[in-house]
Amino acid sequence: MVLARLVRPQRDDGGMRLHPAMLDGAMQATLGLGLDAPGADAHAGIPYAAEELLIYAEMPASGYARVSETAVSARGRSFDID
C-alpha cells in the first residue's frame, strides 16, 4: 500500500469537481508499489487507463490517496486508488 499526499494547485480550476493535477498525482502514486518487491524489475510502468472513476463529492483542496495493487496478469498490473 502507498499513501500519497495530494494538494490542488491554487490557481482557479473553473469549478472542476476533480482537478486533473489531483488525478495525475493519485495515478503517479502507483509507481511506488512493487519497485522494491522481491523479483521486481527496475522499470516503472506508467498508468494509462482507468476502468472506473467514481466522484462522490467535490474534491477538497488537499487530501490523501490510498493506492493498493489488486491484480497482476499478462496484461499488466491493476490498482485501486481510494
C-alpha positions as CSV (number, residue, x, y, z in Angstrom):
1,M,0.0,0.0,0.0
2,V,1.1,3.5,-0.7
3,L,-0.3,6.7,0.8
4,A,0.1,9.8,-1.3
5,R,-0.5,13.4,-0.2
6,L,-2.4,15.4,-2.8
7,V,-2.7,19.2,-2.9
8,R,-4.8,21.0,-5.5
9,P,-3.0,23.9,-7.3
10,Q,-4.0,27.3,-6.1
11,R,-5.0,28.7,-9.5
12,D,-8.6,28.9,-10.4
13,D,-9.8,25.5,-11.5
14,G,-13.0,26.7,-13.2
15,G,-15.2,24.8,-10.7
16,M,-13.9,21.3,-11.6
17,R,-15.1,18.6,-9.2
18,L,-11.8,16.7,-9.8
19,H,-8.8,18.7,-10.7
20,P,-6.5,17.0,-13.3
21,A,-3.5,17.5,-11.1
22,M,-5.1,15.6,-8.2
23,L,-6.0,12.7,-10.5
24,D,-2.5,12.7,-12.0
25,G,-0.9,12.7,-8.6
26,A,-3.0,9.8,-7.4
27,M,-2.1,7.8,-10.6
28,Q,1.6,8.6,-10.2
29,A,1.4,7.1,-6.7
30,T,1.1,3.7,-8.3
31,L,4.7,3.9,-9.3
32,G,5.7,3.5,-5.7
33,L,4.2,0.0,-5.5
34,G,6.3,-3.1,-6.2
35,L,9.6,-1.4,-7.1
36,D,11.3,-2.9,-4.1
37,A,9.4,-6.2,-4.1
38,P,11.4,-9.4,-4.5
39,G,11.8,-10.3,-8.2
40,A,10.6,-6.8,-9.3
41,D,12.4,-5.4,-12.3
42,A,13.9,-1.9,-12.2
43,H,11.5,-0.5,-14.8
44,A,8.5,1.5,-13.6
45,G,5.2,1.2,-15.5
46,I,3.2,4.3,-16.5
47,P,-0.5,4.2,-15.5
48,Y,-2.6,4.9,-18.6
49,A,-6.1,3.8,-18.2
50,A,-9.0,3.8,-15.7
51,E,-11.6,1.1,-15.7
52,E,-13.9,3.1,-13.4
53,L,-13.9,6.6,-11.9
54,L,-16.4,7.4,-9.2
55,I,-16.8,11.0,-7.9
56,Y,-18.9,11.2,-4.7
57,A,-18.4,14.9,-3.9
58,E,-16.3,17.9,-4.8
59,M,-12.6,17.4,-4.0
60,P,-11.1,19.3,-1.0
61,A,-8.0,21.5,-1.5
62,S,-5.8,18.7,-0.1
63,G,-6.1,15.1,0.9
64,Y,-4.7,11.6,0.6
65,A,-4.9,8.8,-2.0
66,R,-4.5,5.2,-0.8
67,V,-3.1,3.0,-3.5
68,S,-3.2,-0.8,-3.4
69,E,-2.4,-3.4,-6.0
70,T,-5.3,-5.6,-6.8
71,A,-4.1,-7.9,-9.6
72,V,-1.1,-8.9,-11.7
73,S,-1.6,-10.5,-15.1
74,A,0.0,-10.9,-18.5
75,R,-1.9,-7.6,-19.4
76,G,-0.2,-5.7,-16.6
77,R,-0.9,-4.7,-13.0
78,S,-4.2,-3.3,-11.6
79,F,-4.6,-0.9,-8.7
80,D,-7.3,0.6,-6.5
81,I,-6.9,4.2,-5.6
82,D,-9.1,5.5,-2.8
